[in-house]
Amino acid sequence: MRPAEREQEADTVSLVVNDEPASVARFRGTVETVAREHGLSPDATFALKVATSEALTNALRAAAGEAVSVDVSLEGEADAIQVEVLGRGRFRLVDGREPERGRGLPLMVALADEVEFSRTDEGTRVRIRMRVARDV
C-alpha cells in the first residue's frame, strides 16, 4: 500500500502513514477533509489536526529504527470525529532526561474532547475524539 493511501468504508478512512514528510502531510490533509465533511468548525478542525499530528509523530518516533509505519483510522460519526493512531512502538512516560520532550500528551488532552491511551500486543493505541457542535 502506498504511504497514506486511503481505504474508505462508509464513514471510516484507514491510512498507513510512514515516516516521510509527504506521507505525514497527506495524513494532515485527510484529517482536515474528514473534519470539514462532518461539520467541525475551523477552530476545532485545527485543534484536531494538531492533536492527531502529535499522536502520529509520537508513534513514528517510538518506532524509530524499525520499519516505520503507523496505522491510522478516522471515523466520522453524526456527533463526533474519532481518530485512532496505532503505533508499533512502546509507550514511554517522559523521565526528565530530555527536557524538550513531554509536551505532546498534555497538548493532545488540552485540544481534544477525549483522548485515550492504551497498550496493545501490537504497540500503543491513541484514540482522539472531537465532538461536532451542532446548531440547536
PLY file of the C-alpha trace (Angstrom):
ply
format ascii 1.0
element vertex 136
property float x
property float y
property float z
element edge 135
property int vertex1
property int vertex2
end_header
0.00 0.00 0.00
1.35 3.47 -0.84
2.12 5.81 2.07
-1.01 7.41 3.48
-3.14 5.55 0.95
-6.84 5.77 1.74
-9.28 2.90 2.08
-12.79 4.12 2.71
-15.78 2.24 4.05
-18.87 4.30 4.83
-17.61 7.00 7.22
-14.30 5.36 8.09
-11.00 6.15 6.40
-7.98 3.90 7.03
-4.43 5.03 6.33
-0.95 3.63 6.59
1.41 6.52 7.27
5.17 6.18 7.07
7.99 8.40 8.24
8.16 10.60 5.13
7.13 14.27 5.07
4.77 13.75 2.12
3.02 10.86 3.90
2.54 12.90 7.07
1.27 15.87 5.02
-1.30 13.62 3.29
-2.43 12.42 6.73
-2.98 16.01 7.89
-4.88 16.80 4.70
-7.10 13.77 5.20
-7.86 14.79 8.80
-8.83 18.26 7.57
-11.05 16.86 4.80
-12.88 14.43 7.10
-13.32 17.11 9.77
-14.81 19.58 7.29
-17.04 16.95 5.70
-18.50 16.20 9.14
-19.09 19.80 10.14
-16.23 20.59 12.52
-15.63 24.31 12.89
-12.34 25.73 11.56
-11.01 26.06 15.13
-12.00 22.50 16.04
-10.52 21.23 12.76
-7.21 22.95 13.55
-7.20 21.54 17.10
-7.92 18.03 15.77
-5.11 18.31 13.21
-2.62 19.42 15.86
-3.66 16.75 18.39
-3.65 13.91 15.85
-0.38 15.09 14.29
1.19 14.95 17.75
-0.09 11.38 18.25
1.24 10.39 14.82
4.63 12.00 15.42
4.94 10.21 18.77
4.06 6.88 17.17
6.59 7.37 14.37
9.29 8.44 16.85
8.62 5.47 19.16
9.09 3.04 16.27
12.38 4.61 15.15
14.92 2.08 13.96
12.23 -0.32 12.77
10.29 -0.41 9.52
8.36 2.70 10.41
4.70 2.87 9.56
1.64 3.69 11.61
-1.94 2.56 11.09
-4.48 5.35 11.37
-8.26 5.30 11.14
-10.58 8.28 11.02
-14.23 7.69 11.75
-16.88 10.31 11.16
-19.98 9.91 13.27
-23.07 12.10 13.45
-21.82 13.84 16.58
-18.03 13.37 16.53
-14.85 12.57 14.65
-12.66 9.84 16.12
-9.06 9.30 15.07
-7.17 6.21 16.15
-3.39 6.01 15.82
-1.82 2.58 16.29
1.96 2.71 16.57
4.20 -0.31 16.88
6.49 1.25 19.49
6.02 1.07 23.24
4.51 3.94 25.19
7.02 5.64 27.49
6.47 8.36 30.03
8.99 11.17 29.90
11.56 10.82 32.66
13.04 14.32 32.54
16.29 13.39 30.80
15.08 15.04 27.59
13.64 18.42 28.63
12.45 19.29 25.11
10.11 16.28 25.13
6.97 15.51 27.08
4.64 18.30 25.98
2.66 16.28 23.44
0.37 14.30 25.74
-0.86 17.36 27.67
-1.28 19.18 24.35
-3.48 16.39 22.94
-5.58 16.33 26.11
-5.98 20.11 26.06
-7.02 20.27 22.41
-9.35 17.29 22.04
-12.65 16.50 23.72
-11.49 12.97 24.62
-8.10 11.24 24.49
-7.46 7.62 25.41
-4.10 5.84 25.55
-3.73 2.07 25.67
-1.09 -0.59 25.20
-1.86 -3.44 22.85
0.02 -6.51 21.65
0.88 -4.50 18.52
2.13 -1.40 20.33
0.42 1.75 21.56
-3.05 2.97 20.57
-4.17 6.58 20.92
-7.83 7.47 20.33
-8.69 11.13 19.91
-12.30 12.27 19.73
-13.65 15.69 18.81
-17.36 16.40 19.11
-19.17 18.18 16.32
-21.04 21.22 17.61
-24.50 21.38 16.05
-26.76 24.39 15.92
-29.85 23.80 18.02
0 1
1 2
2 3
3 4
4 5
5 6
6 7
7 8
8 9
9 10
10 11
11 12
12 13
13 14
14 15
15 16
16 17
17 18
18 19
19 20
20 21
21 22
22 23
23 24
24 25
25 26
26 27
27 28
28 29
29 30
30 31
31 32
32 33
33 34
34 35
35 36
36 37
37 38
38 39
39 40
40 41
41 42
42 43
43 44
44 45
45 46
46 47
47 48
48 49
49 50
50 51
51 52
52 53
53 54
54 55
55 56
56 57
57 58
58 59
59 60
60 61
61 62
62 63
63 64
64 65
65 66
66 67
67 68
68 69
69 70
70 71
71 72
72 73
73 74
74 75
75 76
76 77
77 78
78 79
79 80
80 81
81 82
82 83
83 84
84 85
85 86
86 87
87 88
88 89
89 90
90 91
91 92
92 93
93 94
94 95
95 96
96 97
97 98
98 99
99 100
100 101
101 102
102 103
103 104
104 105
105 106
106 107
107 108
108 109
109 110
110 111
111 112
112 113
113 114
114 115
115 116
116 117
117 118
118 119
119 120
120 121
121 122
122 123
123 124
124 125
125 126
126 127
127 128
128 129
129 130
130 131
131 132
132 133
133 134
134 135
